[in-house]
Amino acid sequence: MTVTTSPATNSAGVRTAQDQTRVPAGKLLHSGNAGMIIYRVGQLSYEFAAEGRGFSVDLLNYVNENQVGVASTFCYEEVFGVRDRLHWFISMRVPNDYRQILEMVDHDTDYQDISLIDRLPEKGHGNWERIFIDASMQERVLVPQHGLDHGHDDGDGEPERRLASFVPPAHNQTAQPVSVQLNSANAGAIVIRRAQVKYEFRKEGRLFAFDWQEYVNQALPGRVTALLYEETWGRQDRIYWLIHLRELTDYQAVAELDRSQETQQRIFSKPRIHPTKGGGTWQKLFLPGSIRDVLLQPAAPSAAAAAG
């Protein structure tokens, strides 16, 4: 089974992850409207990389078409990092919805056919279990940052909507209009930034994270949308920014904004720690060396499927 989709591009004419599925954009879950994200990483074997991309495209499109309103999955490739490492965002509303995916994995014969079909007929035979390096598949649960009053609510805060989402969706974190927000479906590239907040400054660290991202969101609407998440059922006080870019070159605008004198004064030089805790700026909030960026671009499904 090979999936072919028509190109889906954003306002900059850049290919986006929406190209990986035939589900209409309005029915997709993504980093902006989801209540939680299962963030999965896997390392392809170099000799089976093309087949691995084809498998990923086939599987995620089947999941998307058969789990509309429950889960949406997109695949990205790591850029300027580890070659042939794939990243997936599986967006859902609530944790309990994962049971429907497990039901499909266990009992859906079409799903099992995609997983078990021989994808290596001329390379010794095998399926995804040979294609990916053993023990390379890792998952984390990312939840939109909650517990701080960010004050933006477009209706998802109504009681009946709250029940439909594990926590308020991340698109509520910013005053940037939803109509111009970028997310895991319509972004041309994503920088996933991870940071470990020191336990003693857990609230101060999150407040800094919100201040920085909203400053960026207000300065670069339509080009950048930064949203904040925290790792759940994983490492305590590890946070993630998803910095969604319209296109890769828009990261230069983020870098220039960070270097500006106004940003230094309003964001980076601002006192963040109360004098009773010793005082200080953002530099004392995080475990040294823990802030790391990985650049992701949507995998190209048509090329991957053809190569496979």
N, C-alpha and C positions, 0 to 999 in steps of 0.2 A: 504494500500500500504506500503510494507516494503522494504527498499533498502538494498541490500547486495553487498558489494564491496570487491575486493581482497586487501590484505594488501599492503600499499605503505610505503616504508621505505626510510630513507636517508642513507648517507654514513656510519653512525654509526649503522645502522640496527634498528633505532628507528622509531616507527609509526609516521606518519605525517598527516597533515590535508588533503593532497591529497587523502587519503584513503576514504574521505567522499564523493567523487564524481567519476563518470565514465568518466568525461571529460578528454581528454589527457592533460598532464601537460603543453605542449607547447601552449595550447589554454586558459589557466587559467590566470585571472588577480589576482594580489596579492599585498602585501605591497611594493614590489620592483618596479613593472611596472605600478601601478595604478596612476591616476591623483588625486584621492581622495578616502577616505575610510569612510563609514558610520560605526561607532563603536557603537554597540548595546549591552546592558547588561540587563539581565532578571533574576529574582529569581524564581526558581521552588518551589512549595509547596512540602514539604518532602514526603507526602503520594502519590504524583503523579510524583515523580522525574523520574522514569523509563519511564513512558509514555511520559513525556516531552522531554526526550532525543530522543525517537523514533520519535516523531513529528518533532523535529528539523532536524534530519537526513533526513527524508522523504521530508521535505519542501525545505531544502537547495539543495538537490540533484536535485529536480525538477527545481528549479530556475537555477542552474548551467547548466543543460542540455538544457534549453529553452532560456537562455540568453547568449549564448557563444559569447564572444567578447564585451558584454555589461556590464555584472556583474558576479562576482564570489563570493560565500559566503562560509565561513568556520566557524566552531563552536569550541570553546575552553572551558575548565572547569577551574575554579579558584582553585588554589592549595595553601594550607597553608593560606587560607583566609576564605571566607564565604562558607559554605557547600551548594552545589546544586545551585550555581550562575553560569550562562552561559554567555559567551561573544561571540559575532559574529563580524567578519570583513567582510563587504560588499564592495568589491573593484570595482571601476568603473573608466572610463577615464574622463568623464565630467559630471557635474551636470544634464544636460538636459537628459542624458540617464536614469535618474530615472523615467522619464515619461513612459518608456517601462515596468518597473517593476509595476508601478501603473496601467497601462493598463492590465497587466496580473492579478493583484490582483482583479481588478474590473470586468473583462470579461472572464477570462480563467476558464472554468468549472472544469477542472482537478485540477487546483490550489485550487479552492474553495472546492473541495471534500477533499483534503488533510487537509485543514484548519478546515472544519466543521464536518468531520467524528467523530462519537462517539468513543472516545479513552478511555472512562471509563465505559464500559458496566457493570462491576461488582462493581463499586465504586460510584454509584449514577448517572452515565451517564454525558457526557459533553465533551468538546474539549479543545483547548489551553486556552480558557478564564478562565477555572477553574484551569488548570494546573499551571499557573503562578500567583504569588501573585499580587494583584491589585496595580497599580501604580508603579510596580517595573521595567517596561520596560522603559529604557532611551536610548537616542541616542545622539551622538556627531558626528560632521563632522571633520575628520582629513585630513589635506592637507599636502603633502610633503613640508617641509620648503623651502621657496623661498625668493628671494630678496637679497641673499648673493651669491657672485660668488664663487662657490665651485670648478669650473675649471675642472670637469670631465664630458665628453660627449661622449657617444658611438654611436651617430647617432640620438638620439631622439631630438637633438637640431635643426635638419633640419626643415625649415619652415613648410613643409607639415606634419611632425610629431608633431610639437608644437600645430598645430590646433587640433590634435586628443587627446590631453591631457590637462586637466584643468591647471596644472602647470607641470614643468619637473618632471618626475617620480623620486622617492627617490633613485633608484639604481644609479643615476648619482651623488649622493652626495659623493661617495667614489671612491678611486682609486683601491679598492679591485676588482679583476676581476669578472665580472658578472658570469662566469662559477663556481665560488666557493661561491658566495653570498648565504646567507640564507634569507628566506622570510617567509611570513605567510603560504605559501603552503608547503614548504619543511623543515621547522624547526621542531625539536623535542620538543621545548619549547620556550616560549616567555616571557620575562619580559617587561611589559609595565610600563614605568617610567613617571610619570607626575610631572611637576614643574611649578610654577607660577613665571614668570620673573617680577621683579619690572619695572614699566613703565619707570622710568628714565634711566634704564640700558637695555632696550629691545634689542638693537643691540649687546651690550657687552655680554648679556646672551646667545644669539644665537651663537655668535662667540665661546664662551666657549663650548657650546654644540657640535658644529662642531669639535672643536679641540679634545675634549675628545673622541667622537665616532670614528674619523679617526685614532686616536692613538690606540684605541682598535682594529679597523678593520685591521690595518696594522700589529699589533702584533699577532692577532689570526685568520688569514684567514682559512676558511674551518671549523672553530669551532664557530665563533661568527660574526654576522653582525649587527651593530647598525645603525639605520636610524632615522632621525628626522622629526617630523611633528608638525604642530600647529593647535590648535582648531579654526575652522572657523564657523561663525554664532553662536558663543558661548561666552566664556569668553576671553576677550582680553589678549594677551600675556601669555596664558597657552600653554605650549609646551609638547610634548610627544616624548620620545625615545621608539622605538620598538627594544629591544635587542634580536635578534633572536639567539637561541642556537641550535647547532647540536643535543645535548642531554642535559639533565638537569645538569649533572655533569660538563659541560663546564662553568657553572656560577662560579664555584670555580676558574677557570683560570682568569675570569674577576675580581673577588675579590682580588686575589693575585696580579694581575697587578696593580690594584688601590692602593694597599698597598706598592708597590715597591718604592724605593728611586728615581729611574729615573722618574716615573710617578709623584711623588710629585714635583720634580724639574721642569719638562717640562710642566706639566698641572696644578696641583693644586696650586703651589706656584707662578705661573706666574702672574705678575701684569695685571689686567684686566680692571681697571678703571683709566682714565686719572686723573692726579693730580688736574686739574680744577674741577673735580667732587668729589674730596676727596681722590682719590686713593683707592687701595684695590685689593684683589684677588677674586676668584669666590664666596667666601662666602657672599659677599655683594650683589650679583646679583639677588638673589631669595628671595621671601617672606619666612621668617622662618617657618619651619614646612610644607612647601608646596610640598616638594619632596617626592613622595610616589611610592613604587614599588608594582606591583601585578604580581604574577607568573601564567602563563597560560600554559596548555598542551592541545593538540588536543583531542577533545572528541573521544572516541572509537565507531565508528558508528555500527559495526557489533554487539558488545555486547549490545549497547543501543537498537538497533532494536529488537534483540532477547528478551531482557528484557521486551520491550513494548508489 
